[in-house]
Amino acid sequence: MPAEMDGSVKQMLKLIEEEGESFAKKAEMYYQRRPELISFVEDFYRMYRALAERYDQVTGDLRKNIESELKSQGSGSGRSSDMSRKGSEGSDSSSSEPDSESEFDAIDVNSDKASLRLQHRVHELETELSELKGKLEAKEKSDHDAAEMEIVNLKQKLEEANNNLQMKETELGLAEKKTAELEERVEFLKGAAAAAAEKFQTDLSNEALAIEEYENELANEREKFLKEKSSLEEQILQLENANMDRVKHISELDEGIVSLKATVGMLTADKVALIGELKCRHDRVIEMEQQFHQLQMEYANLNKEKEELNEEVDRQKIVISDVAERKREAIRQLCFSIEHYRDNYCRLLGLLQNHKRSAMVAN
C-alpha cells in the first residue's frame, strides 16, 4: 500500500508540474487531464479508507494481544500461589514435628503476601490498560475525524476550483468569440475603406480627366474665337479700304460681328457654368475626403477596442493560472495529509511488531 501511494503521488505531481509551450497549451493540457487528476484523488481517498481500516484492524489486534498477555500473566501468578499452597499442605501432612508446623505457617503468610502483591499489580495493569484504551480510542477518533474533515474540505476546494475553472473557460470562450467578431468587423471595415479609397481615387481621376477635357475644349474654342476675330478684323480692314459701294456688304459684316459677339457671350456663359460645375466637383472631393477621414477614425477606435479586449483576455488567462495554482496547492496538501497518516500507520505497525517480539521473548 505505501509503495502504491508513493507511485500515485509521483504521477499526480508529474501531471500537475508539466508545463506547456504557451498558456493556451497549458489550459488545454489541464482540461484534458482533469478527469485523470480526479481519478487520482478518488484513488487516494480509496487507499486512505483501506489504510484507515487496516489501522483499525491493527489497533484491535494490538488491544487483543495486550489483554491476552495480561490474562496469561495473571493466570501464571495464580498457579504459582496454588502450587505453593499445595506444597504447604503436603509438607503439613507429611510432617508431624512442631518445627515443620511453624515453617508451614511462615510459607503460608509469604504466599498470601505474594498473592496480594500480584493482585495489586494485576489491578494496576488493568487500570493502565483501561487508560491506554481510552487514550487510544480518543486518538483514533480525533485522527479519523480530522482526516475526514480534511478530505471533505479538500473535496470542496477541488469542486470550487473546478467550478471557477469552468466559469473562466466560459468567459475566455466568450471573449475570444467577441474578439473574433471584432476582427471580422475590422477586416470588413478595412475592405470597405479600401473600396472607398479606390472609388475616391477613381472618381478623382475621372474628375481630373473631365476637367482636363473641359480645359482643352475651352482652349480650342478660345483659339478658334481668336482666329475668327483676327479674320474678321482683317475683313473689316479690307472692307474699310474697299470701295464705298461695298457699304452694304460692310453692314452685313457688322451683323456677322454682332452674331459672333453673341456667340462669344454664349461661350462665356458656358465657361462660367463649367467653372461652377468644377467647384461642385471640388466640393464633392472635399466631402469624400472627410468621409475617408471618418472611416480612418472609426478604424482606429476599433483597433483600440480590440487591444482592450486582448488585455481583458490576458487578465482572464492570469486568473485561470491562479485558480490552477490553488488547485495544485490543495492537491499537495492532500498528499501531505496522506503521507502523515501513512507514517502513523508504519509507526503503529512497528510498535505492534516490537510488542510481538517482546511477548515472544517473555514467553
ZABA-878071 format. One record per residue (C-alpha): x, y, z; residue in one letter. Coordinates in Angstrom, 3 decimals, padded with zeros to 6 digits, m for minus. Example, Ala and Ser with C-alpha at 12.3 -4.5 7.8 and 13.67 -1.06 7.14 Angstrom:
2
(r (012.300,m004.500,007.800),a)
(r (013.670,m001.060,007.140),s)
***
This chain:
363
(r (000.000,000.000,000.000),m)
(r (002.723,002.654,000.845),p)
(r (004.555,001.888,m002.416),a)
(r (001.316,002.252,m004.388),e)
(r (000.570,005.568,m002.667),m)
(r (004.112,006.842,m003.407),d)
(r (003.702,005.936,m007.069),g)
(r (000.318,007.675,m007.273),s)
(r (001.707,010.810,m005.601),v)
(r (004.621,010.951,m008.061),k)
(r (002.309,010.510,m011.055),q)
(r (m000.053,013.223,m009.826),m)
(r (002.824,015.675,m009.170),l)
(r (004.209,014.899,m012.614),k)
(r (000.830,015.700,m014.205),l)
(r (000.493,018.918,m012.198),i)
(r (004.038,020.220,m012.780),e)
(r (004.192,019.520,m016.523),e)
(r (004.280,022.791,m018.473),e)
(r (003.040,023.571,m021.965),g)
(r (004.674,025.833,m024.530),e)
(r (002.053,028.569,m024.045),s)
(r (m000.862,029.439,m021.795),f)
(r (m003.363,028.029,m024.295),a)
(r (m001.375,024.779,m024.348),k)
(r (m001.365,024.697,m020.515),k)
(r (m005.118,025.270,m020.372),a)
(r (m005.712,022.552,m022.952),e)
(r (m003.447,020.097,m021.074),m)
(r (m005.160,020.910,m017.758),y)
(r (m008.637,020.497,m019.278),y)
(r (m007.646,017.156,m020.846),q)
(r (m006.015,015.810,m017.667),r)
(r (m008.661,016.995,m015.230),r)
(r (m010.515,013.614,m015.307),p)
(r (m007.221,011.828,m014.685),e)
(r (m006.461,014.093,m011.710),l)
(r (m009.949,013.488,m010.317),i)
(r (m009.356,009.737,m010.714),s)
(r (m006.079,010.064,m008.775),f)
(r (m007.876,011.919,m005.967),v)
(r (m010.529,009.185,m005.812),e)
(r (m007.775,006.543,m005.695),d)
(r (m006.120,008.451,m002.840),f)
(r (m009.411,008.505,m000.963),y)
(r (m009.908,004.769,m001.545),r)
(r (m006.355,003.997,m000.360),m)
(r (m006.906,006.240,002.646),y)
(r (m010.057,004.287,003.541),r)
(r (m008.172,000.996,003.182),a)
(r (m005.338,002.410,005.287),l)
(r (m007.806,003.543,007.969),a)
(r (m009.448,000.100,008.011),e)
(r (m006.034,m001.539,008.286),r)
(r (m005.160,000.890,011.090),y)
(r (m008.364,m000.058,012.958),d)
(r (m007.603,m003.749,012.451),q)
(r (m004.018,m003.386,013.730),v)
(r (m005.090,m001.413,016.796),t)
(r (m007.793,m004.035,017.507),g)
(r (m005.231,m006.842,017.245),d)
(r (m002.885,m004.884,019.490),l)
(r (m005.584,m004.486,022.168),r)
(r (m006.475,m008.196,021.960),k)
(r (m002.813,m009.212,022.294),n)
(r (m002.309,m006.936,025.305),i)
(r (m005.444,m008.286,027.009),e)
(r (m004.482,m011.924,026.351),s)
(r (m000.968,m011.255,027.581),e)
(r (m002.210,m009.688,030.793),l)
(r (m004.623,m012.579,031.339),k)
(r (m001.816,m015.100,030.814),s)
(r (000.362,m013.248,033.337),q)
(r (m002.492,m013.219,035.860),g)
(r (m003.186,m016.956,035.437),s)
(r (000.550,m017.742,035.849),g)
(r (000.703,m015.889,039.161),s)
(r (m002.447,m017.719,040.360),g)
(r (m000.934,m021.102,039.501),r)
(r (002.259,m020.310,041.401),s)
(r (000.272,m019.345,044.521),s)
(r (m001.822,m022.560,044.302),d)
(r (001.304,m024.684,043.949),m)
(r (002.840,m023.000,046.983),s)
(r (m000.326,m023.680,048.930),r)
(r (m000.406,m027.344,047.855),k)
(r (003.257,m027.716,048.798),g)
(r (002.485,m026.261,052.182),s)
(r (m000.384,m028.673,052.718),e)
(r (001.807,m031.654,051.639),g)
(r (004.522,m030.658,053.988),s)
(r (001.918,m030.277,056.724),d)
(r (000.547,m033.779,056.167),s)
(r (003.989,m035.373,055.955),s)
(r (005.461,m033.502,058.959),s)
(r (004.357,m034.067,062.476),s)
(r (007.034,m032.098,064.299),e)
(r (006.446,m028.644,065.781),p)
(r (009.249,m027.020,063.747),d)
(r (007.591,m028.158,060.493),s)
(r (004.319,m026.595,061.540),e)
(r (005.954,m023.213,062.197),s)
(r (007.686,m023.313,058.797),e)
(r (004.336,m024.069,057.145),f)
(r (002.797,m021.022,058.808),d)
(r (005.635,m018.768,057.537),a)
(r (005.308,m020.085,053.981),i)
(r (001.532,m019.601,054.049),d)
(r (001.925,m015.973,055.156),v)
(r (004.513,m015.289,052.421),n)
(r (002.245,m016.859,049.790),s)
(r (m000.664,m014.682,050.849),d)
(r (001.519,m011.565,050.617),k)
(r (002.765,m012.556,047.155),a)
(r (m000.799,m013.209,046.021),s)
(r (m001.882,m009.796,047.295),l)
(r (001.031,m008.125,045.512),r)
(r (000.180,m009.950,042.289),l)
(r (m003.483,m008.993,042.573),q)
(r (m002.487,m005.374,043.206),h)
(r (m000.146,m005.473,040.185),r)
(r (m002.890,m007.008,038.016),v)
(r (m005.260,m004.270,039.155),h)
(r (m002.670,m001.610,038.280),e)
(r (m002.093,m003.180,034.869),l)
(r (m005.841,m003.348,034.220),e)
(r (m006.196,000.332,035.193),t)
(r (m003.265,001.285,032.967),e)
(r (m004.733,m000.801,030.136),l)
(r (m008.095,000.940,030.545),s)
(r (m006.406,004.361,030.408),e)
(r (m004.388,003.331,027.362),l)
(r (m007.564,002.069,025.699),k)
(r (m009.301,005.395,026.375),g)
(r (m006.360,007.410,025.065),k)
(r (m006.004,005.160,022.024),l)
(r (m009.712,005.378,021.197),e)
(r (m009.692,009.170,021.683),a)
(r (m006.597,009.495,019.494),k)
(r (m008.124,007.245,016.825),e)
(r (m011.386,009.186,016.860),k)
(r (m009.569,012.541,016.740),s)
(r (m007.295,011.455,013.868),d)
(r (m010.179,009.888,011.996),h)
(r (m012.415,012.963,012.404),d)
(r (m009.581,015.291,011.403),a)
(r (m008.823,013.182,008.344),a)
(r (m012.489,013.071,007.336),e)
(r (m012.798,016.832,007.794),m)
(r (m009.595,017.442,005.801),e)
(r (m010.827,015.227,002.967),i)
(r (m014.217,016.982,002.905),v)
(r (m012.518,020.396,002.851),n)
(r (m010.144,019.341,000.099),l)
(r (m013.031,017.933,m001.939),k)
(r (m014.944,021.194,m001.528),q)
(r (m011.890,023.208,m002.553),k)
(r (m011.365,020.932,m005.537),l)
(r (m015.007,021.298,m006.574),e)
(r (m014.849,025.085,m006.167),e)
(r (m011.646,025.205,m008.203),a)
(r (m013.270,023.110,m010.951),n)
(r (m016.345,025.379,m010.973),n)
(r (m014.184,028.506,m011.130),n)
(r (m012.119,026.977,m013.907),l)
(r (m015.249,026.164,m015.911),q)
(r (m016.544,029.724,m015.425),m)
(r (m013.233,031.219,m016.526),k)
(r (m013.108,028.890,m019.519),e)
(r (m016.627,030.043,m020.480),t)
(r (m015.659,033.707,m020.082),e)
(r (m012.487,033.122,m022.079),l)
(r (m014.504,031.470,m024.860),g)
(r (m016.930,034.423,m024.954),l)
(r (m014.063,036.914,m025.015),a)
(r (m012.333,035.008,m027.808),e)
(r (m015.619,034.868,m029.724),k)
(r (m016.129,038.621,m029.319),k)
(r (m012.530,039.237,m030.359),t)
(r (m013.054,037.129,m033.477),a)
(r (m016.236,039.064,m034.294),e)
(r (m014.427,042.375,m033.863),l)
(r (m011.554,041.165,m036.024),e)
(r (m014.056,040.204,m038.715),e)
(r (m015.651,043.637,m038.427),r)
(r (m012.224,045.298,m038.643),v)
(r (m011.412,043.279,m041.749),e)
(r (m014.779,044.244,m043.232),f)
(r (m014.161,047.919,m042.475),l)
(r (m010.669,047.617,m043.919),k)
(r (m012.173,046.255,m047.115),g)
(r (m014.838,048.980,m047.112),a)
(r (m012.218,051.672,m046.516),a)
(r (m010.025,050.255,m049.264),a)
(r (m013.001,050.116,m051.636),a)
(r (m013.998,053.684,m050.715),a)
(r (m010.429,054.885,m051.193),a)
(r (m010.219,053.114,m054.533),e)
(r (m013.573,054.604,m055.596),k)
(r (m012.418,058.023,m054.415),f)
(r (m009.223,057.717,m056.442),q)
(r (m011.213,056.542,m059.459),t)
(r (m013.713,059.409,m059.139),d)
(r (m010.867,061.870,m058.632),l)
(r (m009.108,060.571,m061.739),s)
(r (m012.358,060.788,m063.719),n)
(r (m012.969,064.333,m062.470),e)
(r (m009.418,065.322,m063.368),a)
(r (m009.865,063.849,m066.845),l)
(r (m013.185,065.685,m067.252),a)
(r (m011.641,068.974,m066.122),i)
(r (m008.738,068.433,m068.477),e)
(r (m011.169,067.752,m071.332),e)
(r (m013.177,070.911,m070.491),y)
(r (m009.992,072.967,m070.352),e)
(r (m008.832,071.556,m073.699),n)
(r (m012.234,072.254,m075.203),e)
(r (m012.197,075.797,m073.804),l)
(r (m008.696,076.362,m075.140),a)
(r (m009.781,075.120,m078.565),n)
(r (m012.814,077.393,m078.502),e)
(r (m010.681,080.334,m077.425),r)
(r (m008.171,079.624,m080.158),e)
(r (m010.968,079.268,m082.667),k)
(r (m012.524,082.518,m081.471),f)
(r (m009.231,084.341,m081.710),l)
(r (m008.717,083.041,m085.207),k)
(r (m012.220,084.096,m086.217),e)
(r (m011.749,087.506,m084.608),k)
(r (m008.488,088.009,m086.430),s)
(r (m010.083,087.010,m089.692),s)
(r (m012.987,089.383,m089.111),l)
(r (m010.678,092.243,m088.288),e)
(r (m008.775,091.617,m091.497),e)
(r (m012.030,091.564,m093.390),q)
(r (m013.092,094.843,m091.732),i)
(r (m009.855,096.456,m092.721),l)
(r (m010.258,095.187,m096.227),q)
(r (m013.859,096.478,m096.317),l)
(r (m012.864,099.890,m094.968),e)
(r (m010.189,100.215,m097.628),n)
(r (m012.543,098.922,m100.277),a)
(r (m014.973,100.839,m102.393),n)
(r (m017.753,102.729,m100.673),m)
(r (m020.059,100.699,m102.822),d)
(r (m019.435,097.842,m100.567),r)
(r (m021.030,099.619,m097.569),v)
(r (m023.928,097.260,m097.746),k)
(r (m021.538,094.380,m097.547),h)
(r (m019.852,096.036,m094.575),i)
(r (m023.229,096.324,m092.900),s)
(r (m023.756,092.638,m093.406),e)
(r (m020.335,092.037,m091.939),l)
(r (m021.314,094.157,m088.941),d)
(r (m024.287,091.937,m088.431),e)
(r (m021.923,088.997,m088.596),g)
(r (m019.799,090.625,m085.935),i)
(r (m022.850,091.019,m083.708),v)
(r (m023.629,087.357,m084.197),s)
(r (m020.088,086.438,m083.313),l)
(r (m020.296,088.587,m080.182),k)
(r (m023.431,086.731,m079.198),a)
(r (m021.520,083.515,m079.738),t)
(r (m018.720,084.841,m077.545),v)
(r (m021.279,085.671,m074.845),g)
(r (m022.667,082.167,m075.039),m)
(r (m019.163,080.726,m074.766),l)
(r (m018.510,082.963,m071.764),t)
(r (m021.700,081.717,m070.106),a)
(r (m020.622,078.147,m070.824),d)
(r (m017.277,078.939,m069.254),k)
(r (m018.981,080.239,m066.096),v)
(r (m021.163,077.115,m065.975),a)
(r (m018.093,074.911,m066.343),l)
(r (m016.354,076.802,m063.540),i)
(r (m019.427,076.288,m061.293),g)
(r (m019.513,072.590,m062.108),e)
(r (m015.792,072.377,m061.395),l)
(r (m016.388,073.999,m057.989),k)
(r (m019.182,071.480,m057.232),c)
(r (m016.876,068.622,m058.111),r)
(r (m014.188,070.133,m055.900),h)
(r (m016.690,070.312,m053.005),d)
(r (m017.582,066.671,m053.668),r)
(r (m013.905,065.741,m053.464),v)
(r (m013.619,067.537,m050.096),i)
(r (m016.717,065.706,m048.807),e)
(r (m015.269,062.344,m049.880),m)
(r (m012.004,063.221,m048.116),e)
(r (m013.975,063.936,m044.931),q)
(r (m015.763,060.588,m045.227),q)
(r (m012.419,058.853,m045.697),f)
(r (m011.055,060.606,m042.589),h)
(r (m014.129,059.493,m040.609),q)
(r (m013.564,055.895,m041.737),l)
(r (m009.959,056.141,m040.574),q)
(r (m011.115,057.393,m037.153),m)
(r (m013.593,054.509,m036.828),e)
(r (m010.877,052.048,m037.811),y)
(r (m008.563,053.492,m035.118),a)
(r (m011.347,053.185,m032.496),n)
(r (m011.945,049.564,m033.457),l)
(r (m008.238,048.796,m033.138),n)
(r (m008.239,050.390,m029.680),k)
(r (m011.249,048.300,m028.634),e)
(r (m009.515,045.204,m029.956),k)
(r (m006.419,045.952,m027.837),e)
(r (m008.614,046.419,m024.732),e)
(r (m010.274,043.060,m025.377),l)
(r (m006.863,041.414,m025.796),n)
(r (m005.801,042.890,m022.444),e)
(r (m009.007,041.520,m020.867),e)
(r (m008.226,038.076,m022.332),v)
(r (m004.719,038.257,m020.834),d)
(r (m006.183,039.138,m017.418),r)
(r (m008.607,036.200,m017.643),q)
(r (m005.685,033.919,m018.514),k)
(r (m003.800,035.114,m015.417),i)
(r (m006.886,034.438,m013.238),v)
(r (m007.179,030.897,m014.682),i)
(r (m003.488,030.321,m013.968),s)
(r (m004.021,031.423,m010.320),d)
(r (m007.001,029.042,m009.966),v)
(r (m004.914,026.151,m011.345),a)
(r (m002.122,027.020,m008.877),e)
(r (m004.566,026.987,m005.927),r)
(r (m005.865,023.626,m007.106),k)
(r (m002.337,022.229,m007.253),r)
(r (m001.714,023.551,m003.729),e)
(r (m004.863,021.796,m002.461),a)
(r (m003.713,018.513,m004.029),i)
(r (m000.274,018.931,m002.426),r)
(r (m001.932,019.456,000.964),q)
(r (m003.904,016.247,000.408),l)
(r (m000.673,014.413,m000.431),c)
(r (000.937,015.740,002.758),f)
(r (m002.041,014.534,004.830),s)
(r (m001.858,011.075,003.244),i)
(r (001.896,010.969,003.921),e)
(r (001.210,011.854,007.575),h)
(r (m001.298,009.021,008.005),y)
(r (000.974,006.603,006.206),r)
(r (003.777,007.440,008.657),d)
(r (001.396,006.857,011.590),n)
(r (000.426,003.506,010.105),y)
(r (004.067,002.450,009.686),c)
(r (004.840,003.576,013.234),r)
(r (001.924,001.586,014.680),l)
(r (002.935,m001.430,012.622),l)
(r (006.478,m001.174,014.022),g)
(r (005.125,m000.888,017.565),l)
(r (002.995,m003.987,017.029),l)
(r (005.942,m005.979,015.684),q)
(r (008.172,m004.877,018.589),n)
(r (005.455,m005.795,021.038),h)
(r (005.056,m009.229,019.472),k)
(r (008.814,m009.813,019.628),r)
(r (008.942,m008.723,023.276),s)
(r (005.990,m011.006,024.043),a)
(r (007.728,m013.953,022.379),m)
(r (010.925,m013.235,024.347),v)
(r (008.940,m013.010,027.587),a)
(r (007.224,m016.366,026.893),n)
***
